[in-house]
Amino acid sequence: MPKPFRPRALALTATAVLLCSLAAGCGDDTRDGDLTAQKLEWTDCPAPSQAEGGGSAPSPLPDGDPWQCATMKAPRDWDEPDGDTIGIALIRAGADGDKSRRIGSLIFNFGGPGGSGVTTLPAFGEDYAALRTRYDLVSFDPRGVGRSAPVRCENDQQLDAYFQQDMTPDDSAERTALVDSTKKFNGACEKNSEEILPHVRTTDAARDMDLMRQVLGDDKLHYFGISYGTELGGVYAHLFPKNVGRAVFDAVVDPTQTPEQSSLGQAGGFQRALDNFAEDCTSKVEDCPVGDTAQEVKDRIAELLDELDHKPIPGIFPRELTQTAATNGIAQSLYSQDFWQYLTEGLEEAYAGNGRILMLLSDAMNGRSENGEYSNITAANISINCSDDKPRYSVADVQRELPRFRAASGVFGDFLAWSMLSCTDWAVPGAADHPDVSAPGAAPILVVGNTGDPATPYEGARKMVAALGEGVGVELTYRGQGHGAYDSKNKCVQAAVNGYLLDGKVPAAGTVCS
């Protein structure tokens, strides 16, 4: 289910902000021979397209080697594999260790859904440098994303209005406006992306990954999936259990939940992260600038959001910081403990009548660059989720469930409850209530859950292990904060993950890292 708080990929985008140009788009070329035999033409990577988020071409790797990019042909419709093809954009950093010890390619998906792997991998490649000693590090823009036949919905000006709207309606007029806005957005997706829209399900992306495995010359798929990437990896394991090599799932999606259950779980997860932020701020030696006690911090945040609902404050001219933008910005800051300082500064500014920092955080969440251009992450996120998820919710459904959402989070509950309307008028039927990730016979998959994860609550890791099946999922727990565990740089987590991916050493099930 699409949510305002999309896992992982947008948090990475925000980090980069804060510290079809679509040559591979939908094609009309027909398949020429066996696609598994295609030869990729690797060249120095260009600057990211607008759909990927814009910016400069990736800087050279620490050893001076350039990042290399290529385009892989894949069937647009996997039910008609001999029909028209689309281009799947790839990026790689070749293994820099002893070539005789090279294992193969390690494919990354950083989440979203809708995040561009082509832009994310080089932005955070140093975090995975140890893995490059035995692997080519590879990522890609999944179909519908970035340079890979991107879904197009509304234009930049329309998106500015879309993200400024009141997404937590208080009366019938506001509810009507939200429903009408959702219909308008979904209609634009259907109009502007008619050819690709039916073909962006997670099962389609999983089939693309198996083609990728073959084109890259690997007998097995070695994989590192983060957030939504764990769902994609689980679906791959279900479809191709015998092709699973060494795989790690980090920041784990609960594959057993309906969209409603997932949204409710996120409400609790973000509230828990906000509680942890408040406790941390008020426990420091110096005074917490946004409250004297943890409860006061949370009360003041709730009061700010209530005030913004009635009277926005200046944000980034000419836009104002609305309740929606502020809630989005606060959620973005909870993806990593490293962001908490920005939340503190943003709240201080907002209390003084300046919404700039919270607006910047919200823009990062939504894929908006400083020049006012948007990536296609929102369009792709909603398109993939609505194609995957069968349930369609009504205003009456949301109103019935609001008490449970508000009990889970006074700050985020309404926001996440109303987000369930996103797929109501979607043009493509959803595939299932939840993904099937059962993978009997697959190689061990290391499943890493973080007890303080706001976006993919910790409980999902155990559910993923059970759903993968006996002898497949191996659970590792990280007692930490933020979305994901490996990039926390916790030595215990990294030693376990590296030990498996590099040397095939499966840690004991139930291992706990603090």
Secondary structure, DSSP 4 states (H G I P E B T S, - for coil): ---SS--SHHHHHHHHHH----TTSEEEEEP-S-GGG-----EE--PPPGGGT--PPPPPPTTSPPPEEEEEEEESSTTSTTSEEEEEEEEEE---S-GGG--EEEEEE--TTT--HHHHHHHHGGGGGGGGGTEEEEEE--TTBTTBS----S-HHHHHHHHHS-SS--SHHHHHHHHHHHHHHHHHHHHH-TTTGGG--HHHHHHHHHHHHHHTT-SSEEEEEETHHHHHHHHHHHH-GGGEEEEEEES---TT--HHHHHHHHHHHHHHHHHHHHHHHHHSSSPPTT-SSHHHHHHHHHHHHHHHHHS-EE-STT-EE-HHHHHHHHHHHTT-GGGHHHHHHHHHHHHTT--HHHHHHHHHHHTB-TTS-B-SHHHHHHHHHHHHB-----HHHHHHHHHHHHHH-TTTHHHHHHGGGGGTT-SS---BSS-----TTPPPEEEEEEEE-SSS-THHHHHHHHHH-TTTEEEEEEEEESS-SGGGT-HHHHHHHHHHHHH--PPPTTEEE-
